[in-house]
Amino acid sequence: MGRLQRTLSNVSEETGLDNGRVGIVAGAIEYPNQPALVGRAALRTGSDHVRAFVPDPLYEIVAGHEPNLLVDRYAGEQFEESAVKRTREMSEWADALVIGPGLVDADRNAVHEAIDTIDVPTVVDALAIEPALEADLSNTILTPSGSEDDAIRDHYGSLEAFSEETGGVVTLTGDVDEIVAAGERVQNETGTSALSVAGTGDTLAGIIASLLGQGMDRTEAAELGTWIIGKSGELATAEYGPGVLATDVIERIPDTIR
C-alpha cells in the first residue's frame, strides 16, 4: 500500500492544480439522496466541479441538499432514451463520470447506450451494472456490493475472466473489499463493519470518480478509493461507534487524504 499512499500524498500536495470535473447520473423517486452523497464524496476527495444529472422531480431536492453541487435535470421520473444525448454532452464536460446509484426503473437500453458511448473514465454502480455488461467497459470501474456482482459472474464465469475479457476493473465491497483488474485480485485491509451502513456505496463511487477525474489510472483509483473510504470509516467509527452515517465517513475524507 506504500505506493498508493505516496500517490495519495501527491494528490493532497498538488494544490492549485486542476482537480477535475465529475458528472453523476443517479437517483430516482425512491432514492432521492444518492446523487448528493456521490457528489459530496467527490468534492471532499478534491474535485473542483461536480454536476448531478437527475430526474426532474428530484431537481429541487438534490439542489437544496448540497449547495456545492451543480445540478441539471432531465424530463420524467426515470432515465430513458431522451436523456442519453444530454448524458453524452455532460461526459464531454466531465473528466470522469458516475452512473447508476439509485437509478431505479431506468430504461436498460438507454443505460447501455449511454455507457457504450461515453469516452471518459466511468464508475458503473448498482443498478447500471447489469445493463452495462454488453457495452464497451474498457474505460470503466464497476462497483458492485451485495449480490450486484452475480450478473457479472453469470455473464463471464468469474470477476477475473470479466476483467481480462473486457478490460474493466471491479471493486467488490463486502467484509473484505477486493479489487479485480487484468485477471488479478487484491484486497483492501482498511475499514470497519460500520461501513455496511446505507450510502457508503455511493460514497465509494464518488471517491473513485474524483480520483479518476484527477487523472489517476483506473486500477490505482480503485485500490486507493477503497483505502480512502476504509480509513475514513475507521476515523468516523472512532468517534461515533456503531452509529456512523455515510455523511460522517464523507466528512473524514479530507483528514484521510491529509
N, C-alpha and C positions, 0 to 999 in steps of 0.2 A: 504493500500500500504506500510505501515511501515515494514511489514515482508519482502517484496521483496526488499525494499531499504536497509535493513540490509544485505540481501543476496548479493545485488549489492556491498555493502561496503566490504564484504568478498571477492568477485571476484576481486575487484580493489586492495585489500591489499595483496593478496596471490601471490606476485611477486616471480619469481624464481621457481615456480612450473610448472608442465606440464599443459599447457593450451589447449592441444588437437589439433587434426588434422581434417580438414573438407574437404570432397570431394564434387565436384559440377558437375552435369550432366546438361548441359544447352546450349542454343544458337542454332542458325540456320542462314542461309544466310540472312534472313530478320531481324534478331535480333542478331547481332554480339557482342554487348557490354554487354549483360546481364551477361555472366559468370564473366566478370571483375568487374561489380558492386556488384554482390553477394560476390565475393572473397574479394574485398576491404572492404566491410562491415564486413565480418567475421574477417579479420585481424585487423581492427580498434576496434573490440569488444574484441580482446585479443587472438585469436587463434594463435598457434605457426606456423602451416603449413597449407596452403590451396592449393588444387590441383583442377584445372578445367579439365574436360574431354569433348572435343569439337569435332565437325565435322572437318575433315581435312582442308577444305577451311578457317576455322576460326582460325587455329592454330597460324599463324603469327600475325593476328590482336590482338588476346587475349594476346599472349605472349608479344607483343610490347606495348600493352595498359597498362599493370600492371606488372612492373618488379619484384614485390614482390610475385607474384603468380606463383606457379608451374603449368605447362600446359602439358597435354597429348592429344592425338587425336585418333579418330577412322576413318576408311575409309568411304568415301561417304559424302553426304550432309545432311542426316537425321539419327536420331537414329534408328537403326534396330537391328534385332536378333544378328547380328555379334558383336555388341557392348555390349551385355548383360554380357558375361563372363568377359570382362575387367572391367565392372562396378562392378561386384561382387568382383573382385580382388581389386579394389580401395576401396571398402567398408571394406575389411579386413585390409587395411592400415589405414583407417579413423576411427575417433571416432564418427563422425556424417556425414550425407550426405544431400545434397540438390538435388532434381531432378525436372525439369520442366520449369524454367524460359526461355522463348523464344524458347521452344522446338517445333518449328513448323513442322508439317507434319511427326512427329515421328510415327513409327510403334506402334499402340496401344497395340498389343500383347507383343511386346518387352518391352514396358514401364511397363505393368502389371507384366510380368515375373521378370523384374529387381527388382521392388519394393517388390514383393512377396517373393523374396529370399534374401533380404538384412537383416542382423541381427542387424545393428547399428541403433540408432535413426535417423529418416529421416524426413526432411521437404519436403512435396509434394506440389508443387506450380503450379499455372497456368494451362498449357496445359496437365500436367501429372495427374491432379486431376481426371478427368472423367475416363481415362483408369485404374486408380488405385482402383476404388471403389469396385471391387470384389477381391482385393488382401488382404493379411493379413495386417491390418492397426493398429495393437495393439501397434506398436512402432513408430507411425508417428504423425506429426503435419501437418495438411492441412492448407494452407494459401490462400484461395480464396479472390478475390476482384471483384468488379463489379457484373456481373452475373455468376461468376465462381462457386458460391455455388448452382446454380439451379440444377445441376446434382446430388448433394448430397441430396437435398430435394426431387427430383424426385425418387431417389432410396429408401430413408429411411423415407420420410414424414416430417422430421424436423432435424435440426442440433443436438438437444438434443437426439433424438432417434438414430441418427447416432453414437454419442459419446458413448451411452450406449451399443449399439449392437456390435460395432467394437472395442471399446477401444481407438479409435482415438481421437485426440484433434483438434479443429478447431479454427483458428484465423481469424475472419472475419473483414476485413478492410472496412471502409466507413466513413461517417460523424462522427460516434462514433465507435471505434474499440470494438469488442466483442470477448471474449474467451469462448468457449463451451467445457466442459470436464465433463465426468461422469454424463451427464444429467443436469449439472448446467451451467448457463450463467452469466458471469461477464463482466463489462465494463471497458475500459481504459479511463481515463479522460485527458490524455496528448495529445498534438498535435495541429495542426493548419490546416486551409483549404489549405495551400500551399502544404501539404503532398499528394495532389492529383496529383502532377507532376509525369511524367513518370520516372520510375526507383525506386520509393520508395518501391514498392512491392518486387523488387529484394533486396533492402536494408534490408527490414524486414526479408526476408528469410535468408540472410547472418548472421544477428544479432542472430536470433533464433538458427540457426545451430551452431554458435560459442558457445552459452550458453549450448547447448546440448553436444557439444564436450568437454566442460569443466566440464561435469558431472552433469549438472542440471536436475532435474525432468522435464518431458515434460510440465506439467501444469504450473509450475513456469517459465520455459523458455518462454512459450507462453505469459504469463502475463508480465514478465519482459521485453521481447523483444518488445512488443507493447509500454510499458512505455518508454523504451530507445529511440525508434525511435520518439516517440511523443515529448519527452524533447529535443532531438537533433534537431527536426524540429522547435521547439519553439526558440532555440538558433539561428538557421540559419535564421529563418524568422525575428528575431530582427535585423539582420544585412542586409539582402538582400530584405526584404519585399516580394512582390509577385513574384519576380524574382528568388526565391530559386530553386536550382537544386538538384537532388538526390545526387550528389557528395558533395554539400555543407552540406547536412544532414550527410553524412558519416563522413566528417571531424570533425563534432561536437560530434561524439560518445565518443571519449576519455574524452572530457570535461564533458559530462553527467555522465560517469562512475566514474570520479574522484569526 
